[in-house]
């Protein structure tokens, strides 16, 4: 069976854990060299080391997507000579009550997930355009980008903006052969699901409503590897005529009401 990303080089942000780490590992298994970018140096280096231990090629760069996009791309080019795939995965979540949260605190989510996606996409697209061989950009969004929720106006607004940016970049970068798509997960078993030391997926409320009453038809949260499979397809040579779309991977959550 062929490796669908053989010979390609990928940069994955926020890849020290969760969906990002699973995506980096999946891309490496499919033949890509992977640069892991994250603020968590120890975890990021461990993620890269795990890929190398399995025979893959991987590097790590400590970086903040809000200010270090050029450095991430430069590190990728220095390590592997080119850049073909960008996965904008870095994200943050913290409850933010709209009436009381200071603007700077509210804006942190927007800066990381929306502005960070802009900065990284712009730097990566410039490199891809110079190469003249096309490329793939995959933005990790969320079903929250088109749903409302309490204490989440910052997160949901940022993800909604990412979805619109995906559509606009798909149009603008198509002449360069760069396909731009998104993946919108529902509930996923990642560190972001831990709030105040407790997994939201293990609470009685979640188990009763989302599992017991099948608000999620598949009656469980996703594993990071399941989201990674969708990302790999969009980043791979098998994706040739999809651009400007955000694929929902939510176990059927948004099909219910």
N, C-alpha and C positions, 0 to 999 in steps of 0.2 A: 504494500500500500504506500502510495507516494505521500511525502510530507508537503502539505499545501502551502507552507511558508518557507520552503527550502530556499536558501540563499538570500533571504530578506533580513533586514535589520529593523528591530522595533524598539521604541522608547515607550515605557509604561510609567505613568506618574502615580504616586500613592501606592506603589507596588510592594511595600514591606509587609503588608498583611491583607486579609480579606479578598475582595474581588480582584484587586490589583495583583496580589501575589499569585492567585490562581490563574489569572490571565497570562502573566509573565511565564509561568510554568507551562501552560498549555501552548503558548506560542513557541517556546523552546522545543517542546516535544514535536511540534510540527515543522521544525527545521530552522526557525528564526534565531538569530543572535539577538539578545535582549539586554537593553540598558534599563535597570531599575532606578527610578528616581523617587526619593522620599526624604522627609525630614528625620525619620527614625534611622539613624546610622547603623546601630547594631542589628536591628531587625532586617534592614535593607541588605546589609552585607550577608546576613544569614540566608536570605532569600536567593541572592545571587549565587552563594556558595552551594545551596541545595541544587540549583540547576546545573552547575558545573559538576557536582558529584554524580549526576545522572548522565554525564557526557555532553551536556549542552554548553552553549557559549553565553556568558552573562557577565555584566559589569554592574557597578553601583555608583551612583552619584548622589551626594547629599545636596538637596536643593529644595527651595520653596517656590512653588508654581507662581506665586504672586510677584516674584522679582527675578527669578533665576532661569527663565525659559531659554535664553540665549546660551547660558552656560550648560544646561542639560543637552541641548542639541549639539553644541560644540564637543562635549564629552563623548557623545554617541559617535559623532563623526571621527573623533580622534581614536576611539577604541576599535571601531568596526568599518570605518571608511565610507559609510553611506547611511541614509535613513530612508526607510520605505513605509514604515507603519508608526503611527502615533496613537496611543490609547490614553485619552484624558480621563483619568480615574480619580485623581486626588479629590477628597471631599472631607467635610466636617459636618457634624450635627450637634447641636445643643439646644435645649428648650429655650425659647425666647418669647416671653409674653409681650404682645404688641404694645400694650399700654404703658409698660414700664421699662422695656429694654432700651438702653442708650443706643443711639444711632451707630456709633463705632462698633459696638458689640454686634448689633444686627448685621452690619455691613461685612463683617468678617466672613460669613458664609458666602456672600456674593463675591467677595474678592477672591476667595479660594476657588470656588466652583465655576463662576461665570467669567470673571476677569482672568483667572488662571487658565481656563480653557482657551480664551482668546489669545493670551500671550503665547502659550505653548503651540497652539494651532498655527499662529502666524509664523513663528520661528521655524517650525517643522515644515510648513508648506513652502516657505522660501527655499529651504534646503532641497525639498523634493522637486520644486520647479527648476532649480539650477541643475539637478541631475538629469532632468528631461525624460524620466522613465515612469512618471506617474507615482501613485502612492495611495495609501489608505489612512484616513483619520476616523477613529471611532470614539465618540464622546459618551461617557457613562452618565446617563440621566437618571430618572426615577419616575415611577407612576405618580409621585407627588408633584411632578411638574405640571400635571393637569388635574390634580385633585386638591381640595381644601382640607386643612387640618389645623387644630388649635396649636398654638406655640410653635408654628412651623412656617410662618409667612416668609422668613428669611430664606430657609432651605427650599421651600416650594417655588418661590419666586426665582431663585437662582437656577433651579433645574428647568423651569419653564423657559428661562432665557437661553439656557444651553440648547434646548430643543429648537428654538428659533434660529440660533446661531448655526446649528447643524444644517438647517434648510438653506440659509443664506450662503454659507460656505460651499455647500454642494453645488450651487449654481455658479458661484464665482470661480471655483477652482476646477470645474469640469474641463475647461479648455487645456488645463495642464495635466489632465488624466488622473486627477486626484479625486477619489470617491470619498465622500464624507457622510457618515451615518451615525446613529446613536443606538444605545441599548438602555431601556428603561426597566430596571428590576423592580419587583415588589419587595416583600419581606425576604431578607437574606440573612443567613447565620454568619454574621461578621462581628468584629469588635464594636461597630457602630450601633449594634442592637443592644449593647449593654448600657443601661442608663441608671446612674446612681448605684452601680454594683450589681444590678439585676438584669438578666436578659428579658426583654419585653416579650419574647416568644414563649417564655415559661410562666408568665403570669396567668392567674386563673381567668382573667378577662380575655386574654388572647386565646387561650385554649378553648374557652367556652364559645366565643363568637367566631373566630377565624377558623378554628379546627372543628369543634363540635358541631357548629351550625353550618360549616363549610362555606363561610364567606370567602375563603380561598377554596375553590372547588377541589383542588388536589390535597387539601387539608394538611398542609405543612409549609414552612418557609423553605426557600431554596438553599442549596449549598452553593458556595462561591464558584465551584467548578462548573455548575450548570449555567451560570451567567457567562463564565469564560468561554464556553462552547459557542455561544452566540457571537461573542466578540471575535473569536478566531475566524468564524465564517466570514464576517464582514471585513476582516483584515486580510483575508486570504485571496489567492488567485481564483478561487471558486466564485467569489463575488465580483461579477463583471457588469451588471446592469441594474444594480440597486444603489441609489445615492439620494441623499436628502430625506431619508426616513429614519424614524426611531422605532426600533423593534421592542415591543413590550414582552418581558419574560417574567410573568408574575403568577404562574400557577392557576390562571383564570380569575384572579382577584377582580380585575376591572371589567370582567364580563358579568359580574353579579351586581345586584343593587340592593 
